[in-house]
Amino acid sequence: MTLPLDARTQVLLIDDDPHLRQALSQTLDLAGLKVATLADARGVAARIERDWPGVVVSDIRMPGIDGMQLLEQLHQQDPELPVLLITGHGDVPLAVQAMRAGAYDFLEKPFASDELLDSVRRALALRRLVLDNRSLRLALSDRHELSARLIGQSPAIQRLREQIGALANIGTDVLILGETGAGKEVVARALHDLSSRRGGPFVAINAGALAESVVESELFGHEPGAFTGAQKRRIGKFEFANGGTLFLDEIESMSLEVQVKLLRLLQERAVERLGGNQLIPLDIRVIAATKEDLRQAADQGRFRADLYYRLNVAPLRIPPLRERGDDILLLFQHFTEAAGKRHGLPPRELQACQRALLLRHPWPGNVRELQNTAERFALGLDLGLELELQLSDPAGAMPSGGNLSEQVEAFERALISAELSRPHGSLRSLAEALGIPRKTLHDKLRKHGLNFADAGGSSPEDHE
């Protein structure tokens, strides 16, 4: 039996009496409702999806599976699915039994057409409300899960979470752009886990870590005898990810020859093993990631332009850590607490100067570097970031000794020097980054012998 349901079906009508079935179907159809009809209930429960947006109207007295059994089967899958039961043998005990079993309504034959229509419309309204609430709860749950994975409140990270939520269930391939250590695999896993493919495999592979001699076999698989040493059939990563998601990191490192095969796979949604001549259909989502500008690489002939445009349909940019402001401290606290729990160590508090170091550090290794720094801190070690400030201005290196006043002066000079090394178009921009008034900054620059113009900006006097 093929269940006559599609996305527009609002009412599934089941009755073994063909005349009554036709009459009720016409009544519902004339009322503008999309109806599907069946003569018996066998296999119905297994074929209705949990979030099907319709309602079921079923006779109770039927051969094989009766209405009460159908109600029980349907509610094992979705207890909130409205089921309306009708019978020509209605009595109080049966009606009570049906309602206690979770029937939405109980109609005794003969009943007026308006009575059926009123009950069906109320049931459909309830169904819409139930599904809307489910969708809202799922969205809130997904948002909470994303917030736990992508910690931060900066505008950049909030925008990234919104983009992930919007793309997760669309199913299109995605290109993730981000520096080393920014969290590209975390984003890819979030896209998979929040999608309808979450029950399928998530296969991650770093193209840059594969030797050129094995990359094709790893990705596409091979047949016995495809090359010297290929004694058995090998299932490639694409084929292994069938039904799920394949995350392909450092895609820029793939050779042009492999890029051609990847382009063909993305277009045909099929893979051909090395040494084989059969195309194997695939149902996969491909998420690629790169730390390079692929458009520039394509212009330089290092990356195929057609593959770039094929991948760039839904790009996601992960902001580098240095653009995320106070997210740095939130992430550091999260990683420190996690490391402390893992090692059974008491929590440590950051000093003001340490917080300043964290906020001023450029974080070339992004979140990965921050996590390693937090691990060191949780173990009772130094942050290991002071050297960065010293290297940015050797003349302002912090002394290992001296009184408190001297150390504070040296630390202040090092912080200002570190900020001067970053691009600022005006003195106002530099002052805002340091969180002090322009006049105060001007005085401190003069006191420490620092010059804004020497750092690539215009003269401080031009911005007073």
C-alpha positions in Angstrom: 0.0 0.0 0.0 1.3 3.5 -0.9 0.1 6.1 1.5 -1.4 9.0 -0.5 0.1 11.8 1.5 2.1 14.8 0.3 3.1 18.0 2.0 -0.2 19.6 1.3 -2.4 16.9 2.8 -4.4 18.1 5.8 -6.7 15.2 6.5 -6.1 11.5 6.3 -9.5 9.7 6.2 -9.6 6.0 6.9 -12.9 4.0 6.6 -13.6 0.6 5.1 -17.1 1.7 3.9 -16.5 3.0 0.3 -19.7 5.0 0.2 -19.2 6.7 3.5 -15.5 7.3 2.7 -16.5 9.0 -0.6 -19.2 11.1 1.1 -16.9 12.3 3.9 -14.1 13.0 1.5 -16.4 15.2 -0.7 -17.6 17.1 2.4 -14.0 17.9 3.4 -12.9 18.7 -0.1 -15.8 21.1 -0.7 -14.7 22.9 2.5 -11.3 23.5 0.9 -9.4 20.9 2.8 -6.8 18.6 1.1 -7.9 15.0 1.8 -6.3 11.6 1.3 -8.3 8.4 1.8 -7.6 4.8 2.7 -9.8 1.7 3.1 -7.8 0.2 6.0 -5.2 1.3 8.6 -2.4 -1.3 7.9 1.0 0.4 7.7 -0.3 3.9 8.3 1.6 4.6 11.6 4.9 3.6 10.1 4.4 6.0 7.1 3.4 9.2 8.9 6.3 11.4 9.9 6.3 12.8 13.4 5.9 16.4 12.3 3.3 15.7 9.6 1.0 18.8 9.7 -2.3 17.1 9.3 -4.9 15.2 11.3 -6.3 11.6 11.1 -10.0 10.8 10.9 -10.6 7.0 11.3 -13.5 4.6 11.7 -13.2 2.4 14.8 -14.8 -0.8 13.5 -12.5 -2.0 10.7 -11.0 -5.3 9.7 -7.3 -5.9 10.5 -6.2 -2.9 12.5 -9.2 -1.1 14.1 -9.3 2.6 15.1 -8.3 2.1 18.7 -5.2 0.1 17.7 -4.3 2.8 15.1 -4.7 5.5 17.8 -2.2 3.6 20.0 0.3 3.1 17.2 0.1 6.8 16.1 0.5 8.1 19.6 3.6 5.9 20.2 5.2 8.0 17.5 3.6 11.4 18.2 1.3 11.7 21.3 0.2 15.1 20.1 -1.2 14.0 16.7 -5.0 14.7 16.6 -6.9 11.6 15.9 -10.7 11.8 15.4 -12.6 8.5 15.8 -16.0 7.7 14.3 -18.3 4.7 14.7 -21.8 3.5 14.1 -21.7 1.4 17.3 -21.0 4.3 19.6 -21.7 3.8 23.3 -20.5 5.6 26.4 -17.9 3.0 27.5 -16.3 3.0 24.1 -16.3 6.8 23.9 -14.7 7.1 27.3 -12.1 4.5 26.4 -11.2 6.4 23.2 -10.9 9.7 24.9 -8.8 8.3 27.7 -6.5 6.7 25.1 -5.9 10.2 23.7 -8.5 10.6 20.9 -9.0 14.3 20.0 -12.7 13.8 19.4 -15.3 11.0 19.1 -18.1 11.2 16.5 -21.1 8.9 16.5 -22.7 8.0 13.1 -24.8 9.5 11.8 -23.4 13.0 12.4 -23.9 16.3 10.6 -21.3 17.5 8.1 -20.9 20.7 10.1 -20.0 18.7 13.1 -17.2 16.9 11.3 -15.9 20.1 9.7 -15.9 21.9 13.0 -14.0 19.1 14.7 -11.5 18.8 11.9 -10.8 22.6 11.8 -10.3 22.8 15.5 -7.9 19.8 15.3 -5.9 21.4 12.5 -5.6 24.7 14.5 -4.3 22.7 17.4 -1.9 20.8 15.2 -0.5 24.1 13.8 0.0 25.4 17.4 1.7 22.2 18.5 4.1 22.3 15.5 4.8 26.0 15.9 5.7 25.4 19.6 7.9 22.5 18.6 9.7 24.6 16.0 10.2 27.4 18.6 11.6 25.0 21.2 13.9 23.5 18.6 15.1 26.9 17.6 15.7 27.9 21.2 17.5 24.6 21.8 19.7 25.0 18.8 20.4 28.6 19.8 21.4 27.4 23.3 23.6 24.6 21.8 25.3 27.1 19.4 25.9 29.5 22.3 27.6 26.7 24.2 29.8 25.8 21.3 30.5 29.3 20.0 31.0 31.3 23.2 30.9 35.0 23.1 28.7 38.1 22.8 30.6 40.2 20.3 28.6 41.3 17.3 30.8 39.2 15.0 30.2 35.9 16.9 26.5 36.6 17.2 26.2 37.2 13.5 28.1 33.9 12.9 25.6 32.0 15.1 22.7 33.5 13.2 24.3 32.5 9.9 24.8 28.9 11.1 21.3 28.7 12.3 20.0 29.9 8.9 22.2 27.5 6.9 22.1 24.4 9.0 18.9 22.9 7.5 19.1 24.3 4.0 21.4 21.5 2.8 23.6 23.5 0.4 27.4 23.0 0.5 29.2 25.6 2.6 32.6 27.2 2.4 34.1 28.2 5.8 36.7 31.0 5.7 38.9 31.4 8.8 42.5 31.8 10.0 44.4 28.9 11.6 42.9 28.0 15.0 39.7 30.1 14.5 37.4 27.1 15.0 36.5 25.9 11.4 35.8 22.3 12.5 33.7 23.5 15.4 31.5 25.5 12.9 31.3 22.5 10.5 30.2 20.2 13.3 27.6 22.7 14.4 26.2 22.8 10.8 26.0 19.0 10.8 24.5 18.5 14.3 21.8 21.2 13.8 20.8 19.8 10.4 18.5 16.9 9.4 21.7 14.9 8.7 22.6 14.8 12.4 21.8 11.0 12.4 24.3 10.4 9.6 28.1 10.3 9.8 30.3 13.4 10.1 33.6 12.7 8.4 36.4 15.2 8.8 39.6 15.2 6.7 42.5 17.6 6.5 43.6 17.8 2.9 46.8 19.5 3.9 47.8 16.6 6.1 47.5 14.0 3.3 50.4 12.9 1.2 49.9 13.6 -2.5 50.3 9.9 -3.3 47.3 8.9 -1.2 45.0 11.8 -1.3 42.9 10.5 -4.2 42.6 7.0 -2.7 41.6 8.6 0.7 38.9 10.8 -0.8 37.5 8.7 -3.6 38.5 5.1 -2.7 39.9 2.5 -5.0 39.3 -0.9 -6.6 41.7 -3.8 -6.3 44.6 -3.4 -8.7 44.0 0.3 -9.2 47.7 0.9 -8.5 50.7 -1.0 -7.1 49.8 -2.2 -3.6 46.1 -1.8 -4.0 45.1 -5.4 -3.1 41.7 -4.7 -1.6 38.8 -2.4 -2.4 38.9 0.8 -0.3 35.9 2.9 0.5 36.9 6.6 0.3 35.9 9.4 2.7 33.2 10.7 0.4 31.5 7.4 0.1 31.9 6.7 3.8 30.1 10.0 4.5 27.1 9.0 2.5 23.9 10.1 4.3 25.8 12.7 6.3 28.4 15.4 6.1 32.0 15.5 4.8 34.2 18.3 6.2 37.2 19.0 4.0 39.7 21.3 5.7 42.6 23.2 4.0 41.0 22.7 0.6 43.5 25.2 -0.9 46.2 22.5 -0.5 44.6 20.1 -3.0 46.3 19.7 -6.3 44.6 21.0 -9.5 44.1 17.3 -10.6 42.2 16.5 -7.4 40.3 19.7 -7.7 38.9 18.6 -11.1 37.6 15.3 -9.6 36.1 17.2 -6.6 34.3 19.6 -8.9 32.8 16.6 -10.9 31.7 15.0 -7.6 30.0 18.2 -6.4 28.2 18.6 -9.7 27.1 14.9 -10.2 26.7 13.9 -6.6 28.4 10.7 -7.4 31.9 9.2 -6.9 34.0 6.9 -9.0 36.6 4.9 -7.2 40.1 4.8 -8.6 40.4 1.9 -11.0 36.6 1.6 -11.3 34.2 2.5 -14.0 31.0 2.8 -12.0 29.5 6.1 -10.6 28.2 5.6 -7.1 25.4 8.0 -6.2 26.0 10.0 -3.0 23.7 11.8 -0.6 26.2 14.1 1.2 26.7 17.6 2.2 30.2 18.9 1.6 31.6 21.6 3.9 34.9 22.9 2.8 37.3 25.2 4.8 40.2 27.4 3.9 42.5 29.9 5.5 43.4 31.4 2.2 41.7 33.9 -0.2 40.6 31.3 -2.8 39.6 34.1 -5.3 43.2 35.3 -5.1 44.5 31.8 -5.4 42.3 31.3 -8.5 43.6 34.5 -10.1 47.2 33.2 -9.5 46.3 29.8 -11.1 46.7 27.8 -7.8 43.0 27.0 -7.5 40.4 26.3 -10.1 38.1 29.3 -10.6 35.1 27.0 -11.4 35.5 25.1 -8.2 35.8 28.3 -6.2 32.5 29.6 -7.6 30.9 26.2 -7.0 32.0 26.2 -3.4 31.3 29.9 -2.7 27.5 29.7 -2.8 27.2 29.9 1.0 30.4 31.3 2.5 30.8 31.6 6.3 33.5 33.8 7.7 34.8 33.1 11.2 36.1 36.3 12.8 39.6 36.1 14.1 39.9 36.3 17.9 41.5 39.8 17.8 38.2 41.1 16.4 36.1 39.7 19.2 36.9 42.1 22.1 35.7 40.9 25.5 34.9 37.4 24.1 38.6 36.8 24.7 38.0 36.9 28.5 34.8 34.8 28.3 36.6 32.1 26.3 39.6 32.2 28.6 37.5 31.8 31.7 35.6 28.9 30.0 38.8 27.1 29.0 40.5 27.7 32.4 37.5 26.3 34.3 37.4 23.2 32.0 41.1 22.6 32.4 40.9 23.0 36.1 38.1 20.5 36.4 40.0 18.1 34.1 43.1 18.3 36.3 41.3 18.5 39.6 42.8 22.0 40.3 41.2 24.9 42.2 40.2 27.9 40.0 42.6 30.8 39.6 41.7 34.5 39.3 43.2 36.7 36.6 45.0 39.9 37.8 44.2 43.2 36.1 47.5 43.2 34.3 46.9 39.7 33.1 43.5 40.7 31.7 45.2 43.5 29.9 47.8 41.1 28.4 45.0 38.9 27.1 43.1 41.8 25.5 46.2 43.3 23.9 47.7 40.1 22.6 47.2 39.8 18.8 46.4 36.0 19.0 47.9 34.8 15.7 46.8 31.3 16.7 43.3 32.4 17.5 41.1 30.2 19.8 43.5 27.3 19.7 46.3 29.5 21.1 43.9 31.0 23.7 42.9 27.5 24.8 46.6 26.5 25.2 47.3 29.7 27.2 44.3 28.9 29.5 45.6 25.4 30.0 49.0 26.8 31.1 47.3 29.3 33.4 45.1 26.6 35.0 48.2 24.5 35.7 49.7 27.4 37.7 52.1 28.6 34.9 52.6 32.1 33.5 50.4 33.2 30.7 53.5 33.2 28.4 52.3 36.4 26.7 54.7 39.0 28.2 57.3 38.1 25.6 54.9 39.3 22.9 54.8 42.8 24.4 58.6 42.9 24.8 59.1 41.9 21.2 56.7 44.6 20.0 58.9 47.3 21.7 62.2 46.0 22.9 63.1 49.4 24.4 60.0 49.2 26.6 60.6 45.6 27.9 59.4 45.2 31.4 62.2 44.9 34.0 62.4 41.8 36.1 63.1 43.9 39.2 62.5 47.5 40.4 60.0 49.0 42.7 56.2 48.9 42.0 56.2 52.4 40.4 58.9 51.5 37.9 57.2 48.2 37.0 53.8 49.9 36.5 55.5 52.6 34.3 57.2 49.9 32.2 54.0 47.9 31.9 52.0 50.9 30.8 54.6 51.8 28.1 54.6 48.2 26.9 50.8 48.2 26.5 50.8 51.5 24.6 53.6 50.2 22.4 51.7 47.0 21.6 48.6 49.0 20.6 50.8 51.4 18.5 51.9 48.3 16.5 48.3 47.8 15.4 46.7 49.9 12.6 45.0 53.1 13.8 44.1 55.9 11.5 43.9 58.6 14.2 44.8 59.4 17.7 41.2 59.1 18.7 41.1 55.5 17.4 44.2 54.7 19.5 42.7 56.3 22.6 39.5 54.4 22.2 41.3 51.2 21.9 43.2 51.9 25.1 40.1 53.2 26.9 41.6 56.6 27.8 40.9 60.2 26.8 42.9 61.7 23.9 44.5 64.3 26.2 45.6 61.6 28.6 47.0 59.5 25.8 48.9 62.5 24.4 50.5 63.1 27.8 51.5 59.4 28.1 53.0 59.3 24.7 55.2 62.3 25.6 56.1 60.8 29.0 57.2 57.5 27.5 58.9 59.0 24.5 56.5 57.4 22.0 55.4 59.0 18.8 52.1 58.2 17.1 53.5 59.3 13.7 56.4 56.9 13.9 53.9 54.1 14.2 52.4 54.9 10.9 49.7 57.4 12.0 49.7 61.2 11.5 51.0 63.5 14.2 49.1 63.6 17.4 48.8 67.3 17.1 46.7 66.9 13.9 44.1 65.1 15.9 43.9 67.3 19.0 
